[in-house]
Amino acid sequence: MTTFYYKALAADGKTRSGTLVANDSRAVARDLREMGMTPTFVGAAKPGRLSFELPRFRRNSKDILHFTQETATLLNAGIPLDRALTITSELTERKDFQTVVQEMQRSLRGGKSFAEALAAHPQVFSELYVSMVRAGEVSGTLSLVMDRLAEFERDRDELRGYILSSLTYPALLVLVGCGSIFVLLNYVIPRFAEAFTTANMEIPLPMQLLLSASGIAQQWGLPVVALLVSAGFGLRAWIRSPAGRLRWDRLLLRAPLLGDALLKADTSRLARAMATLVANTVPLVQALQISKGILSNKVLAAALDPVAKGVKRGEGLAGPLTRTGKFPALAGHLLTVGEETGHLDKMFARMADIYDKDTRAAIKRFTALFEPVVILVMGVIVGAMILSIMLALTSINQMGF
């Protein structure tokens, strides 16, 4: 028997750690599952030695969307939840997600609620998702909740897809332009240097400049690339730190055009989540804490803390949100109307629609400016290089006569 150290996720989504005595690490993992916890890793108790690590599930938004839509459709058709999960697992193509659905089904048969079964997989289902299902089970409107969750996941997936597709073309332009410059500097231009050297000709000034650039690229290219890669990893590590992520997100919000698009995207995401939660009678303070976790910008997420405190003091939601100065002014006015009319959930939904459209418009403005700038810069650089090569060719032809 050996003592093993473990970390696991409990049904409430919190991390638990401790030690267990067992024959091997697999037995520890099995014991943890029987206790209703999902192990994240199990290792020898001696520090620094890890004997077993469970594979992590890579979250895929398409899997979550299809699962939610299929489950909602089956529940609305009057099929029991256990049978609905069986059908859903059969329709799932990815094996790892199929395993997750099957484990949830076993949890249901073991006497747990659907929300508890979902909470055992926090790497797959968000806190918002679990809270919505829990509210649906309590109120007896699980099928309606799954419909709303499907709509939420679909809207979020469409917005994410629009942003990515809008930025794909500019990124491709930059990649092709940099590749063209690399080929010209490292392979094309050095050939002309050999031709001029062989002919004992004076090299034109533009070609001299290009040859100097080519020499620098060949001599210092690898060190510069290594430096850039190291800087990239360093920047990534800095952004992953709490302080670094906060400063980085603050810089992003201040960026021209892009900052406006990111602000509106997170405002839309917040409004969509709050509309879904408030419509299912989740308390405002709890809804704010859940919504805070789905915001991509940590500056905006941190701004929700004083909002939650204001709600606890009875100040309402619109006032504290406006005082933060982080969200658009229109959001505060819309929520004021929602509080006055008693239809806060509908106003959140309306706000989500408004800022969803504004996000698309902001992204379109950004790409409309960014694409011509990239084309212009790459065109000038590559065009100047091609013009220098043409002048060199003209000089060589004149030498032949």
MORAPE-V514043 format. One record per residue. N is the residue number from 1. D_FIRST is the distance of its C-alpha to the first C-alpha in whole Angstrom. Layout:
n={N & N}
d_first={D_FIRST & D_FIRST}
This chain:
n={1 & 2 & 3 & 4 & 5 & 6 & 7 & 8 & 9 & 10 & 11 & 12 & 13 & 14 & 15 & 16 & 17 & 18 & 19 & 20 & 21 & 22 & 23 & 24 & 25 & 26 & 27 & 28 & 29 & 30 & 31 & 32 & 33 & 34 & 35 & 36 & 37 & 38 & 39 & 40 & 41 & 42 & 43 & 44 & 45 & 46 & 47 & 48 & 49 & 50 & 51 & 52 & 53 & 54 & 55 & 56 & 57 & 58 & 59 & 60 & 61 & 62 & 63 & 64 & 65 & 66 & 67 & 68 & 69 & 70 & 71 & 72 & 73 & 74 & 75 & 76 & 77 & 78 & 79 & 80 & 81 & 82 & 83 & 84 & 85 & 86 & 87 & 88 & 89 & 90 & 91 & 92 & 93 & 94 & 95 & 96 & 97 & 98 & 99 & 100 & 101 & 102 & 103 & 104 & 105 & 106 & 107 & 108 & 109 & 110 & 111 & 112 & 113 & 114 & 115 & 116 & 117 & 118 & 119 & 120 & 121 & 122 & 123 & 124 & 125 & 126 & 127 & 128 & 129 & 130 & 131 & 132 & 133 & 134 & 135 & 136 & 137 & 138 & 139 & 140 & 141 & 142 & 143 & 144 & 145 & 146 & 147 & 148 & 149 & 150 & 151 & 152 & 153 & 154 & 155 & 156 & 157 & 158 & 159 & 160 & 161 & 162 & 163 & 164 & 165 & 166 & 167 & 168 & 169 & 170 & 171 & 172 & 173 & 174 & 175 & 176 & 177 & 178 & 179 & 180 & 181 & 182 & 183 & 184 & 185 & 186 & 187 & 188 & 189 & 190 & 191 & 192 & 193 & 194 & 195 & 196 & 197 & 198 & 199 & 200 & 201 & 202 & 203 & 204 & 205 & 206 & 207 & 208 & 209 & 210 & 211 & 212 & 213 & 214 & 215 & 216 & 217 & 218 & 219 & 220 & 221 & 222 & 223 & 224 & 225 & 226 & 227 & 228 & 229 & 230 & 231 & 232 & 233 & 234 & 235 & 236 & 237 & 238 & 239 & 240 & 241 & 242 & 243 & 244 & 245 & 246 & 247 & 248 & 249 & 250 & 251 & 252 & 253 & 254 & 255 & 256 & 257 & 258 & 259 & 260 & 261 & 262 & 263 & 264 & 265 & 266 & 267 & 268 & 269 & 270 & 271 & 272 & 273 & 274 & 275 & 276 & 277 & 278 & 279 & 280 & 281 & 282 & 283 & 284 & 285 & 286 & 287 & 288 & 289 & 290 & 291 & 292 & 293 & 294 & 295 & 296 & 297 & 298 & 299 & 300 & 301 & 302 & 303 & 304 & 305 & 306 & 307 & 308 & 309 & 310 & 311 & 312 & 313 & 314 & 315 & 316 & 317 & 318 & 319 & 320 & 321 & 322 & 323 & 324 & 325 & 326 & 327 & 328 & 329 & 330 & 331 & 332 & 333 & 334 & 335 & 336 & 337 & 338 & 339 & 340 & 341 & 342 & 343 & 344 & 345 & 346 & 347 & 348 & 349 & 350 & 351 & 352 & 353 & 354 & 355 & 356 & 357 & 358 & 359 & 360 & 361 & 362 & 363 & 364 & 365 & 366 & 367 & 368 & 369 & 370 & 371 & 372 & 373 & 374 & 375 & 376 & 377 & 378 & 379 & 380 & 381 & 382 & 383 & 384 & 385 & 386 & 387 & 388 & 389 & 390 & 391 & 392 & 393 & 394 & 395 & 396 & 397 & 398 & 399 & 400 & 401}
d_first={0 & 4 & 7 & 10 & 13 & 15 & 19 & 21 & 24 & 25 & 28 & 30 & 30 & 28 & 25 & 22 & 19 & 16 & 13 & 10 & 6 & 5 & 5 & 8 & 11 & 13 & 11 & 11 & 15 & 15 & 14 & 17 & 19 & 19 & 20 & 23 & 22 & 22 & 20 & 21 & 19 & 15 & 14 & 12 & 12 & 14 & 18 & 20 & 17 & 17 & 14 & 16 & 19 & 21 & 24 & 27 & 30 & 33 & 35 & 39 & 42 & 43 & 40 & 40 & 44 & 44 & 41 & 43 & 46 & 45 & 43 & 47 & 49 & 47 & 47 & 50 & 51 & 50 & 46 & 43 & 41 & 38 & 40 & 41 & 38 & 38 & 41 & 40 & 37 & 39 & 42 & 39 & 39 & 36 & 33 & 31 & 33 & 33 & 30 & 30 & 33 & 31 & 28 & 31 & 32 & 29 & 29 & 32 & 32 & 29 & 31 & 31 & 35 & 36 & 35 & 32 & 31 & 33 & 31 & 28 & 29 & 31 & 31 & 33 & 35 & 37 & 37 & 41 & 40 & 37 & 40 & 43 & 41 & 40 & 44 & 45 & 42 & 44 & 47 & 47 & 48 & 45 & 47 & 50 & 47 & 46 & 49 & 49 & 46 & 47 & 50 & 49 & 46 & 49 & 52 & 49 & 48 & 52 & 53 & 50 & 51 & 55 & 54 & 52 & 55 & 57 & 55 & 55 & 58 & 59 & 56 & 57 & 60 & 58 & 56 & 59 & 61 & 59 & 59 & 62 & 63 & 60 & 62 & 65 & 64 & 62 & 64 & 68 & 69 & 68 & 70 & 73 & 73 & 73 & 77 & 78 & 77 & 79 & 82 & 82 & 83 & 83 & 80 & 80 & 79 & 77 & 75 & 75 & 73 & 70 & 70 & 69 & 66 & 65 & 65 & 63 & 61 & 60 & 60 & 58 & 56 & 53 & 52 & 54 & 51 & 48 & 49 & 50 & 46 & 45 & 47 & 46 & 42 & 43 & 45 & 42 & 39 & 42 & 43 & 39 & 39 & 40 & 43 & 44 & 44 & 46 & 49 & 48 & 49 & 52 & 53 & 53 & 55 & 58 & 58 & 61 & 61 & 58 & 57 & 59 & 57 & 54 & 55 & 56 & 53 & 51 & 54 & 54 & 50 & 50 & 53 & 51 & 48 & 50 & 52 & 49 & 48 & 51 & 52 & 49 & 50 & 47 & 48 & 49 & 47 & 44 & 46 & 47 & 43 & 42 & 45 & 44 & 41 & 43 & 45 & 45 & 47 & 45 & 49 & 50 & 46 & 47 & 50 & 49 & 47 & 51 & 52 & 49 & 50 & 54 & 53 & 51 & 54 & 56 & 58 & 57 & 56 & 59 & 60 & 57 & 56 & 60 & 59 & 56 & 59 & 56 & 57 & 60 & 63 & 64 & 60 & 61 & 64 & 63 & 60 & 63 & 65 & 62 & 61 & 65 & 65 & 62 & 60 & 58 & 56 & 59 & 60 & 56 & 57 & 60 & 59 & 56 & 59 & 61 & 59 & 57 & 61 & 61 & 58 & 59 & 63 & 61 & 59 & 62 & 64 & 62 & 62 & 65 & 66 & 63 & 64 & 67 & 66 & 64 & 66 & 69 & 67 & 66 & 69 & 71 & 68 & 68 & 72 & 73 & 71 & 73 & 76 & 76 & 75 & 78 & 80 & 79 & 80 & 83 & 84 & 83 & 85 & 88 & 87 & 88 & 91}
